[in-house]
């Protein structure tokens, strides 16, 4: 066995640091040690940490080296091929050395690397032959020693370089301190290639290392057994090494430095809207890692959780980012889904037999066969006559021969069916069971195809669906969008969810649409505080309405814009939007009457009427007024032929899908009352033809608060396809639902990109005009709700801030779980209290909650609270419930003493 003794590397002066035993462990993965720039980052991080505590650096092999060692392990009696691979490994390290050496001469480093490469070549030549009496007992130790060279090479190279540029660091052989222990059920393979180590804190080790050097660099992935043989810690072993060393040294923190900013709510490379998770507890992080999150190996958390040592995941390229902090359970956490993960390559084994019912020991016998073949079972589902289990290939030496032998053994006691390839889609979070009633949209997405197995963990931390593997890629973003829409992610916990992957990369690239404008109300703070003294008030800045309208009107892919006045029908808002060129969309006869009373000269062609289950009289009145009429069922044609005969109408369709920030704003799909189902379209067109009704437009509004710009091109494409079968159609109405950002980390919808995608489709259908009819987008951000603190109350672990209006003024949070930013305007820059609070109103309803889990400063009676993005469906949905007056509306025509921008 090739062994290096612990040794310092000369060439730098160790600073006179105050002696202490406080440690931090920094682990760097393969991509973080493969370039000079990243080694310079490591040097800066180590030097920064040395100002307060001692440092142990754990490194992986250079990126790609372990794969090359795997190729060597798979070669059998092919010396020429082995020499070529060894040379490529050597060349990779020489190239990095040359890059590093150009910065600062590195004495003796080439000699050290060449010595290791020679040892690697010697070791490869000692490969056990197939004629050995017990090949596995000689092959696995040989493989473990072989794979150790990757980390030995990278740590040796790194130690020499860091020392050469003045970092006071010494080299440590991890195998002398990480001692593997044999578990009773370990196979020979597991003993050598997936070992586990003892991790009790060692005061002797802490003292020994601290006396000899302020900083050390060591290897991940490798350890030593009781026979002094090299063993490996399995997949993700470098993370596990960091966890073990963190526990042994009783470190203050373990940091995993990698090429991503932390753990996300989904795989960010597949789901750009996946949100960075700023905080997780150990159990949640372990579930995520075990169910598919590749950033972290679940085994590394076990020693840290036992010792209550926090772990932080950081980005080597962007060390300024907060990353993900993993620690004990937060008492303030509410039930939520933190992430969705996917594992592919899953194999299901279904075992069915009437003989298992009430038969003692049946499962013990069956599971004995899995043990016999060295297979670890992951998920289990059972019934009276069937047991189905999953096998995760990452933890099993799974191949066709093993499965065949397993099935032959099982066939003696039951009927066996193997289902593969499958994928396991897992929702991870705390309190999953309490959220089941809100998972209908997620279940609908997953259940649209075959679900082979459904399991809910006994620790209430996950819900897993096993599906066909070919569905995984498409399903992941769809389910994540459902989690966002249903607010099942902890969107109200600002210290849990950070920016999305797309935002992080767009901010880096400087894309303009992600930059959030400064909240207009900050500049108007003094004026707003004064206005709030007279009672709850909605305050609308009309220049913001005009600004949003101009953003939409700049989209040349859309011919006509109509404002859905149900969002807010106040005369100043309607005037501002009409002046910008908008038409108005109404959904009731009273809305039409309001528009025509306020704007008597407005042409009927600028008014759309899109009722839903309205009485006959409203349709007759709309026809008499000459406004543009929309139908969404066959009922009017069947029941009122005398008033519908010869009319020109728009037809609202349900395309079978929808979206939005909550199930109650999703207006597509069979559960929605809106739109004509596509299956009924032939009947509608037949009835229309018989009555001489012309279908001049198709319409599909399928939800509100949609942030994915792919939604509207999809609606366009589907409507255009239908229009080809209805020759009279000249207009497509894509609806509205454009989402607005609610926090600084929410990306603004990219209207430029949306416009380009719609233009591409328009080129295919030049004869069709395009309409859209937003309600929320033009007005939501223009308006704030002002109220004042009435009482502050603590109740158990809860903290409540009461204000003088509630769901009687703003019902969206109670109705839709809608999020609105809430700030204490009287103490805008004050320090926030760590304990989150719940902001509530005076209405006698448990649901009278304006904001959950909000971080606010100390609030005093009389403080002015501001609730943002309240311009849409705020005042319009207000009531006199409890006989309390809702907030009155005030309109500002200018901001910052400037002329009105309208």
Buried (B, 14 or more C-beta within 10 A) or exposed (E): BBEBEBEBBEBBEEEEBEEEBBBBBBBBBBBBBBBBEBBBBBBEBBBEBBEEBBBBBBBBBBBBBBEBBBBBBEBEEEEEEBEEBBEEBBEBBBEBBEBBBEEEEBEEBBEBBEEBBEBBBEBBEEBBEEEEEEEEEBBBBBBBBBBBBBBBBBBBBBBBBBBBBBBBBBBBBBBBBBBBBEEEEBBBBBBBBBBBBBBEBBEEBBEEBBEEBBBBBBBBBBBBBEEEBBBBBBBBBBBBBBBBBBBBBBBBBBBBBBBBBBBBBBBBEBBBBBBBBBBBBBBBBBBBBBBBBBBBBBBBBBBBBEBEBBBBBBBBBBBEBBBBBBBEEBEBBBBBBBBBBBBBBBBBBBBBBEEBEEEEEBBEBBBEBBEEBBBBBBBEBEEEBBBBBBBBBBBBBBEEEBBEEBBEBBEEBBEBEEBBBBBBBBBBBBEBEEBEEBBBBBBBBBEEEEBBBBBBBEEBBBBBBBBBBEBBEEBBBBBBBBBBBBBBBBBBBBBBBBBBBBBBBBEEEEBEEBEEEEBBBEBBBEEBBEBBEEBBBBBBBBBBBBBBBBBBEEBEBBBBBBBBBBBBBBEBBBBBBBEBEBBBBBBBBEBBEBBBEBBEEBEEEBBBBBBBEBEEEBBBBBBEBEBBBBBBBBEBBEEBEEBBEEBEBBBBBBBBBBBBBBBBBBBBBEEBEBBBBEEBBEEBBEBBEEBEBBBBBBBBBBBBBBBBBBBBBBBBEBBBEBBEEBEBBBBBBBBBBBBBBBBEBBBBBBBBEBBBBBBEBBEEBEEBBBBBBBBBBBBBBBBBBBBBBBEBEEEEEEBBBBBBBBBBBBBBBBBBBBBBBBBBBBBBEEEBEEBBBBBBBBBEBEEBBBBBBBBBBEBEEEBBBBBBBBBBBBBBBBEEBBEBEBBBBBBBBEBEEEEEBB
